[in-house]
Amino acid sequence: MVKSMTGFGRGEYSDGKRSVTAEIRTVNHRYADVTVKMPKRYSFAEDTVRSIVKEKIRRGKAEVSVIFESLSEADVTVRLNTPVAEQYLENLRLLKETYQLGGEIDIQLLSSMPDVMKTVPDVEDEEEILNVICEAVRQAARANDDMRITEGQRLAEDLLQRGEIIRGIVSSIEERAPQVAKEYVQKLNDRISELLDGSVEIPEDRILTEAAIFADKANITEELVRLDSHMKQLKEILTEAKGPIGKKLDFLVQEMNREANTIGSKANDLEITSRMLEAKSEIEKIREQVQNIE
């Protein structure tokens, strides 16, 4: 199946103690690149999160955001920083004695000093936390994958339509091509008659030789066959896709452009050149769309 590299997915999971929300945004990229943003205290889960995301994303840049919300108040412990409190108390007494200051050094004053009280995160069960994170990430990865599949199907339909347009152009050029040499012979005869005004007779075999040389130089049969073959291959890749196909399509588009350029340069016919410009326009649109496919 065809997948786009652009998508978004969101997943939420709660175990009663905490709620985790995971969001995954994906965009175009040549390779699989996954970045994870989550609180530092849960960084032990980053490698596992990357592995889960890479099960679904084979190519593209994915940004994973993991957000935590505590559902209980026992999330942190407030502790007395005794060494700091003792230093404050000692210095306050020294200050009072040195400058003979009045007033009491009470608990309200001491507890308001910076860092006397500190909050310490509770020790959590890493395996328990990891299970909650993984479930939220899996949900987000599935939602992201569904969006990319939907967008990929739309892209595939568009590419198939453009492929058929190009095949129609190739067919019309194939009908036109045999007439080019015949018209060249007629134009050559007319030009010779105009220049010589019938005073000199040009051997017919000489004219036919010139026409044969022209026809050989302007022969685009092989290029038309190859271009049509590329369109068939495009259809096969899109309809039989079982994994990432973006790089394969990118190479195929390069071959399409090569044949189109050769046909345009060899044809030596205004009508064929015009039709080939239409084909190149469609190929360029295909190239742009292929950049979005995984």
Secondary structure, 3 states (H helix, E strand, C coil): CCCECCEEEEEEEECCCEEEEEEEEEECCCCEEEEEECCHHHHHHHHHHHHHHHHHCCCEEEEEEEEEEECCCCCEEEEECHHHHHHHHHHHHHHHHHCCCCCCCCHHHHHCCCCCEEEEECCCCHHHHHHHHHHHHHHHHHHHHHHHHHHHHHHHHHHHHHHHHHHHHHHHHHHHHHHHHHHHHHHHHHHHHHHHCCCCCCCHHHHHHHHHHHHHHCCCHHHHHHHHHHHHHHHHHHHCCCCCCHHHHHHHHHHHHHHHHHHHHHCCCHHHHHHHHHHHHHHHHHHHHHCCEC
